[in-house]
Structures are given as C-alpha cells and as structure tokens.
Amino acid sequence: MANSVISHLISKDAYLWLLYYVVNATPLRKWLSDKAYLTLQYRCIQGKSMNWENPQSFNEKLQWLKVYDHNPEYSKMVDKYEAKKYVASIIGEEYIIPTLGVWDSIDDIDWDTLPYQFVLKCTHDSGGLVVCRDKSKLDKEAAIKKLKASFKVEFYYSAREWPYKNVKPRVIAEKYMEDSSGELTDYKYFCFNGEPKAIFIASDRLDPTVDTKFDFFDMDFNHLDFRGGHPNATKSVLKPVGFEHMKELARKLSKGIPHVRVDFYDIDGHVYFGELTFYHWGGMAPFDPEEWNYKFGEWIKLPK
C-alpha cells in the first residue's frame, strides 16, 4: 500500500514537472493566465499547492500580490533607469549612483566614451549585468553577447512578475563603485507598508572557492536563526555604518506598499540606492526552518 502511494506521488510530480517544462518551452507559456501559470510553478518548485483563497506564508502572499496588486507605479520602480528618477524624487539625488549613458540598443553603446571602469545593466531584467574593472582587459564581444542575450529575455514570463511586463528594454552604464576593501556589499531591507522588518546581507559572493553566505537580521541587528537559500556566515557579519540611515530611507521608499525589498550600498559611510524588488526570489524563496516563511508572511497585510 505504502509503495503504491509513493509511486503515485512520484508519478504525479513527474507529470507536473513535465507539464511545467512543456509550458515553458512552447507558446503555452504566454497563453496561460498569470494565475494558472503561477499555480503550476508554485506546485512544482514549492512542492505544495498554492493557497489563493487564504494565503498565509511569505511566498504565497507574494504570488497573490503578483496577480491582484497591479499598481502602475511599480513598473517604473523596477526599471533600472526610471527607478533612479523615482527614488531621487523621494530621497534626493545624492543617493543615486551616477549614470554614464543610456541606450535603446546594445549596438548603440558608445564604448569610446566609457571610462576605465564602469558597469553595464539591462533595465528590464535581473542578471543582465557586465562589470568592467579594467577597460583594457574587457572582452567586448563576450559583453555584447551577454547583453544581447538578456535583451531577448521577456523577464515577466519567467515568474509573472507583472511590473516588468511594460518595462522598455534598454541598457545603462553606471559609475563603477566599490568600498575601501575592494568589494561592494548590498543591504536588502524587507519592508511592509512602510516599515522595515528585516535586513538581508550576502557575503563571500566574489570568492568562487566558497559558498555565498546569506544572513538575516532584525531591525536591532539581532541575527535571525534561519537559512534563506545559502548557509549562514561562519564569521561575524558587521553592522553597516549607515544601518539606521538606510532604515529610514527604506521607510520612505516603501510607504504605502504591502511589501517591497529596498536595497542599498554603504560605501565607506556613503549610502547609495541599489534597487527595488517586489518579489524576493520570485516568491519561491527557501526558508529553513519553514516557520520563517510564515513569520515573514504575517508581516504582509494584503489589500482588501
């Protein structure tokens, strides 16, 4: 009896994964409604059914917000070019990393005008990034290939993060930034209706020989005892100099929004805006232990 039940579950999961693969490899990906696609994706990745009627966990509520919270302002808030203007209008231009150029096509990039160090970003996705620390050593062909591949990605369809649906694909060049240690650590504040509740810090991201570490802290900088996709750091994670200042800026930028993650850089005491993220890990983040998925979920008050 037990073997037949297990076999049934395995075959059911295999069928769902096959269906998920077929959907993503065919035009069905665009034909399915957001709710239908997310129901399938959530079941495959999370291993459980999505509770649309009474979502409780953080991940469930993020799926609900994708489908039912369509504030048109969100599109410019996720556009890596337009977001700078939006954020500057709220907290000031001094927190914005300087833009060196913006182009509608990869072929239009004016490479000759770019400085010795710079960063290129696609405005409409996550991951379309080229970091140049030495222009004389830049593999321009590889950079162009990577950016053109990102340009073709319709990011909205991968996890139905609807704000990206109407973002115009462009590429921007930014000033290269690093702190005195030669790194660039970002600080990600999880905000709920204008109130920061937790901060997420990644470390060891530049060392390919070790695992990236993820650590979460509350707003008194007490370490939260869970893992969110990567192991915790084995050494002490230092509280950033601008912790309280970034917290206040995050409060301003998240006002009136059920949930948004506000990211900053603290470069030797000077705070810079990073990005705004509405759906951390696409609403599929792992929590270990799982109870933290529900603790974060309690902080999201869904619109009526």
N, C-alpha and C positions, 0 to 999 in steps of 0.2 A: 504493500500500500504506500509506504513512505517513498519507495523508489519511483513509483508511478507519478506521485505528486511532484517530486523533484524533477523528473523528466518533463512533466507538463510545464513547470515553471521555466525550465531551461529553454524548451522549445518556444514558449510564448515570448520570452525575452529575445531569443534569436530572431523570431519573426518580426518583432518590433524594431530591432536594430536593422534588419534587412529593409524594412519599410522606410525607416529613417534615412538609410543610405540611398535608396531609390528616389525618395523625395528630393534629397539634396543634389542628386546627380541628374535630375530631369527638370523640365519646366514646371512640374508639380510644386516645386519649391516656391514659385511665385504665385501659383494659383491658390494655394491653401490660404485660408484666413489666418490672421495672426494667432487667434485663439486656438485653432486646430493645430497649427504648426507647433506652438509652444506646449500644448498638451502632449504631443508626441515627443518633442525634445526633452521635456521635463521628465517624462516617464523613463526614457532611455538613459539619460545622464544621472538623474537623481535616484532612479530605481524605485520610484513610488508614483502614485497618481497625484496630479495637480488638484488642489482643493480650490476651485474657483468660487464656490459659494461662501466659504468661510475661511479664507487664507489666514494662517497663523504664523508660519515661520518667515524669516527674513527673505529667503529665496522665493517662497510662494507669493509674498506680497510684492516683490519686485516684478514677478510675472503679471500680477494683477495690474500694477501700475503701467506696464507696457501697453496693456490692452485698453485701460479705462482712463488714464490720466494723460491727456493729449494737449498740454499747454503749448501753444505755438512758439512761445519764447524759448522752449527747450532746444529747438533746432539751432538757433544762433549760439546758445550756450555750449553746445558740443562742437560747433565749428571752430577749429583751432585758430582761424583768423578772426572771425566775428566775435568769438568769446573774449578776445583781448579788449575789444572796444566796449563790450558789455561790462566786463569786470572793471575796467578803468573808470567807467561812468559811475560805479558804485563805491569803489575804494581808492581810486586815484591811479594816475599813470605811472607813479614811481614803483608800483609793484609789478609792472609788465616787462617781461624780457623783450629787449628791442628787436623789432622786425627789420630784416635787411632787404627783403624783397618778397613779392607775391606774384605768382604766375598761374595762368589758366591751363597751361600745358607744360609737360616735362621738357618738351623741345624748346620752350621759350626761356628756360632758365639761363640767366646771364652769368655764366661761370666766371668770366673775367673780372666781374665787379665784386665777386665774393672774396672775403678776407682769408687770411692764412688758416683760421679756424672758424667753423660755422656748423649749424645744424639745419638739415632739410626735413620738413614734415609735410605729409599729406594732410589736408584739412578735414577729410571726410571719413577717416577710419581710425583704427588703433593698430599701430605697428608699422605704418609706412614712414620709416624714420631712417635717416642717414646722418651719422655723427662724423664730422671731419675734424680731426685734431691736428692734421698736417696736410695742407693742400697739395704739397709737392709729392705726397705719397698716396693721394686719393686715387682709387681705381674708379675713374669716372664712368666707364662702361658698366661696371657692376652696380654702381649707384643708380644710374639711369634705368638699368634693368629692374632693380628692386622697386624703384618709384613707379615705373610704368606698370609693373605687376599689381602694385597697390592701387593704382588709378583705376584698374579694371574691376576691382572688388566693390560690389554693392553691399556695403557693410550691414545695412539694415536687415538684409535677408538672412544673415547668419544666426541671429538671435532675436530678430524682430524688435530691435531697439529703435523704435519708430522715429525718434528725433533725427536720426541720421538719414532718413529717407529723403529729406529735402535739402540736404547739405550739398552745395556745389563742390565737386572735386577740384581742388587747387593744390598748389604746393607753395609753402612759405619757407624762407630762410630766416633763421634766428641767430642772434649772437650766441657763440659758444660760451657756456657757463660751467664753472667748477669752483669748488671751495679750495682752501689752502692745502687740503690733503690730496688734492687731485681727483676727488670724487664729486658726485652730485647726488645727494640723498634727498628724496622727496618725502613729505609728511602728509599723509592722507587722512583727513578728518571726516568721519562719518557723522553727518548732520541730519537732524529730524525736526522739521518745522522750525528751522532757525536755531536749533540747539545742538551743538557738537556733543556727542556722547562717547566717542571712542576715536583713537588715532591708530593708524597702521603704519609701521616703519619696516622697510625691506633693507636688508644688509647682505654683504657678500655677493652682490649682483655682478660685479666685474671680475670675480675670480672664477674661471671655468673649472678649477680643480675641486671646488667645494659646492655644496648645495646652497642656493639662495635661502636666506632666513627671513621669516615673517614674524613680527611681534606686534601685538595689540596692547594698548594701554587705555585706561580711563582718563577722565579729564583732570585727575590729580596726579597723573603719570604713574599710577599703580599698574603693574603688569597683569594682563588678563590671561588666565590659565587655560588657553586653548590654542589649537593649531589651525591655521586657515589656508591649507594647501601646501605649506612648506614647514619644515621644522623650525622651532624657536631658536634664537641665537644662543650660542654656548658661552658668550661673554656679555658683559653688561652693555645694554643699549643706552646711550647717553640722551638725556633730555635736551632737546634743541634749545638754543639760546632764545629763540623767538617763539617758544611754545605758547605763551599766553597771548602774544600779539597775533599769531596765526589763528589762535582760537577765536579771538574777537573778529578778525576779518572773515573767518569761516561763518561766524554767526550772521554777519551782514549779508554775505553772498547766498546763504541758504534760507533766508527769511521767506516764509510762506510756501515752502516746497516740502512735500511729505517726506522725501528723502533725496539727498544728493551728497556725493562724496566730493569734498573740496580739497584739492591738492596744492601744496606749496613747496618751494625750496627755501631753505635757510642757508644762505651763502655767507659764511663768516659774519653772521648777525644781520645781514640784509635779507629781508623776506621778498620772494618773488612768487607770483601766481603760476601754477602749473596747468591744471585743467579741472573741469567739472565732469563728474561721472555719475550718471543716474542709476546704472545697473552694474554694481560691482560683480566682476566675473560673469557678466551676462545674467546674473540672478541664478547662477549654478555653483556658487562657491561651496567648497567643502568646509565643514565645521567638525572639529574633533576636540572634545565631545560634541555631539549633535545638539545638546541643550542650548549651546550658544547661538545656534541658528534661530531658536525660539526667543532667546533673550533679546537679540537684535530685532527680531520681528515685533516684539512688544513695543519697541520704540517708534514703529511706523504706524501712524494713525491715518488710515485710508480715507480719502474724501468720500463724502456721502453721495 
